[in-house]
Amino acid sequence: GALLRSKLPQDRKLFVGMLNKQQSEDDVRRLFEAFGNIEECTILRGPDGNSKGCAFVKYSSHAEAQAAINALHGSQTMPGASSSLVVKFADTDKERTMRRMQQMAGQMGMFNPMAIQFGAYGAYAQAVMGPITAPLN
């Protein structure tokens, strides 16, 4: 269980979804600061600078983050949001990468992570050169 132990204390970063797109970092901070010391608060924005209606909030401890989830997840619906507030632990980079690969594989109708790395080029190369396993003589 050493792996699990080393992961848990880092779980203090929250993903917040279904925010009102007008809300600023300060608004989000006000909503979450009741539960602990906020180290970081970032609203995700599109290329146009407009809020995507979600944010990351990082607390100084796991317990504070957990308290915020317990209190706020599903607790209210922001004006203009289609459903109630989503508050959950943010994915670690590794999980996010894995999920992105799975999504891409699903969209391409392939479930082999290796196939993704080659993508369209690999399919093209295979079509042109034939199977890679063919003898080279």
C-alpha positions, 0 to 999 in steps of 0.5 A: 500500500505504499503507492496509495499512501504516497498518492493520498496527501496530494489529493487536495486539488478539486475540479469544480464544474457547472459554474456560472460563466460570469463567476470570477476567480474571486467568486469561486474563492469566496464559495470555497474559502469557508472550508480551508486555506486555498492555495490556488484557484484557476478558472478554465478559459477558452481561447477567447478568454471566456470561462468554460464554467469550470475551475480548479481549487487547490487546498492546503490539505486533503481534509479541507478539500474533502470537506468542500466536496462533502458540503458543496457537491450537488448543493446548488445550481448556479444561474445559467448552469444546466445542472447542480454544482460538481465538486470532485477531486481533480484527476491526476495527470496520469489518469487524465492522460489514460482517459484521453487515450481511451477516448481517442481510441473509442472515437477512432474505433480502436482499443489498442493504445499502441494504435493511437501513437501511430494514428493515421500515419501508422495506418497509411504506412501499413497500407503502403508497405504492407504488414510490418511483419513481412520479411524485408528481402 
